Amino acid sequence: MRDTRQYEFLDRLRFGQTPEERKEALRALKVLESESDFDDNSLLELLENEDLIFQTYAIGSVGRRKYQGGIPKLKELYIRSNNPLVLVELLEAFYQFGSDDFIDVVLNRLKKQGKKFWHKWTGSSTKVGKYENDLLLDQILTPSLKYFQLTGSQKLAKQILPYLNYEDSNVRWHTLVTCDKLGIVIDDDKLSKIEETEPNGLVREQAAIIKEKRNRLTLQNEE
């Protein structure tokens, strides 16, 4: 049976009169999470709660506790949710697990959204295209790249390399970092082009770092 303190703190989290009261309730819940008698199964119920405060708390708690029993439910929620706040919280939970359990669902989501992003929206569809683009950029793509940096492999090259041409410089930078960390090879000509034509200084710098590492490795192998 769920610890009665959980009910109390969850009520404060949802109905607290001030932001500080709600923050204090969240801190108290996190303390309870570290106790052996914390009811992990209750989190599965909260994952389905329509109240966004409860749902995002439960997602974060499953991630912090690395609760293996919550993995299937997190995957299911990530596949069907279109709420940006929920998606961000889910990706953060995936990252905290530090495992490759979620790579397939993250890739599938990127493929699904990516088809809409790369499509040439025209006429009355323009607003829809902008929404999908913003969703991919702000809520899915960058956190997904961060997750891949921790758990991915060179096998993701085909899915990741196209984002070197993404319109946002932050995404291009994270794509370079992801490739560097996973050992995904970027063509020398592409790196040179980035150094020469990229408008963002941080992106140019990251391309130069990767190129310098490659040159040093080549020299070491020749010695």
Secondary structure, 3 states (H helix, E strand, C coil): CCCHHHHHHHHHHHHCCCHHHHHHHHHHHHHHHCCCCCCCHHHHHHHCCCCHHHHHHHHHHHHHHCCHHHHHHHHHHHHHCCCHHHHHHHHHHHHHHCCCCCHHHHHHHHHHHHHHHHCCCCHHHHHHHHHHHHHHHHHHHHHHHHHHHHHCCHHHHHHHHHHHHCCCHHHHHHHHHHHHHHCCCCCHHHHHHHHHHCCCHHHHHHHHHHHHHHHHHHHHHHC
